[in-house]
Every structure is written in C-alpha cells, then in structure tokens.
C-alpha cells in the first residue's frame, strides 16, 4: 500500500504544531537547522545571532520538543495501550 499525500499533510501539521510550542528564537533555529538543513554558521548569519546562541537555542528547543512529545505520546497512547499492559 502506498501512502497518499494526506500522510505528508498530517506529518507537516504535526511538525508545525510541535514547533508552535517553542519560543520564537528556538523555533527559528530548529527550523533552520533541522528542517532547512542549514549549518550553524549559516543559521547564525541568517538570524543575526552568534553561533553559540544558535547552539544554545537548538539544545533548548530540542529539549523542549522532547518534553512536548513525551506529554503528547503518553496522552495519546495511554496506559492501557502500552505494551505489556493488561486491560
């Protein structure tokens, strides 16, 4: 079975929603580095900040995204749906 274009839309909506939880600088940095695949120096120049600030914002942004994903995953999966759980 081949995935249709709706799966790409759902994926991009999920990413957009997750990035929406980040402060503006972290969102911009994560987008440049992870979505647009820019390097640190190019991202720093594009955003008008230092390379150190880019690395700090990336670290903080990814940490924040991990916590958002953890909350989303546990609320979506729930304890009864976990592997090894009994109903």
C-alpha positions as CSV (number, residue, x, y, z in Angstrom):
1,X,0.0,0.0,0.0
2,X,1.4,3.4,-1.0
3,X,0.8,6.3,1.4
4,X,-1.2,9.1,-0.2
5,X,-0.5,12.9,0.0
6,X,-2.6,13.2,3.1
7,X,0.0,11.4,5.2
8,X,2.6,14.1,4.3
9,X,0.0,16.8,5.3
10,X,-0.7,15.1,8.6
11,X,3.0,14.9,9.2
12,X,3.7,18.5,8.4
13,X,0.7,19.6,10.5
14,X,2.1,17.7,13.4
15,X,5.6,19.3,13.0
16,X,4.0,22.7,12.7
17,X,2.0,22.2,15.9
18,X,5.1,20.9,17.8
19,X,7.2,23.8,16.6
20,X,4.4,26.1,17.7
21,X,5.2,25.2,21.3
22,X,8.7,26.8,21.1
23,X,9.7,30.4,21.7
24,X,10.4,32.3,18.5
25,X,14.2,32.1,18.6
26,X,14.2,28.4,19.4
27,X,11.6,27.7,16.6
28,X,13.6,29.7,14.1
29,X,16.9,27.9,15.0
30,X,15.4,24.4,15.0
31,X,13.6,25.2,11.7
32,X,16.8,26.4,10.0
33,X,19.0,23.5,11.3
34,X,16.6,20.6,11.3
35,X,14.0,21.4,8.6
36,X,16.0,23.5,6.1
37,X,19.3,21.6,6.9
38,X,21.4,24.8,7.2
39,X,24.6,24.7,9.2
40,X,25.3,26.6,12.4
41,X,27.2,29.4,10.7
42,X,24.6,30.0,8.0
43,X,21.8,29.9,10.6
44,X,23.7,32.4,12.8
45,X,24.2,34.7,9.9
46,X,20.6,34.4,8.7
47,X,19.2,35.1,12.1
48,X,21.7,37.8,13.1
49,X,22.9,35.9,16.2
50,X,26.1,34.2,17.2
51,X,27.0,30.6,16.5
52,X,27.0,30.0,20.3
53,X,23.5,31.4,20.6
54,X,22.4,29.1,17.7
55,X,23.8,26.0,19.5
56,X,22.2,27.0,22.8
57,X,18.8,27.7,21.2
58,X,19.0,24.4,19.3
59,X,19.7,22.5,22.5
60,X,16.9,24.2,24.4
61,X,14.5,23.9,21.6
62,X,15.1,20.1,21.1
63,X,14.9,19.6,24.8
64,X,11.5,21.4,24.9
65,X,10.3,19.4,21.9
66,X,11.2,16.1,23.6
67,X,9.1,17.1,26.6
68,X,6.2,18.1,24.4
69,X,6.4,14.8,22.6
70,X,6.6,12.9,25.8
71,X,3.4,14.5,27.0
72,X,1.7,14.0,23.6
73,X,2.8,10.4,23.4
74,X,1.6,9.5,26.9
75,X,-1.7,11.2,26.4
76,X,-2.3,9.6,23.0
77,X,-1.1,6.1,23.9
78,X,-2.4,5.9,27.5
79,X,-1.5,3.2,30.0
80,X,-4.0,0.6,28.7
81,X,-2.4,0.8,25.2
82,X,1.1,0.3,26.4
83,X,3.0,-2.8,25.5
84,X,2.7,-5.3,28.4
85,X,-0.4,-3.6,29.9
86,X,-3.4,-5.7,30.6
87,X,-7.0,-4.5,30.2
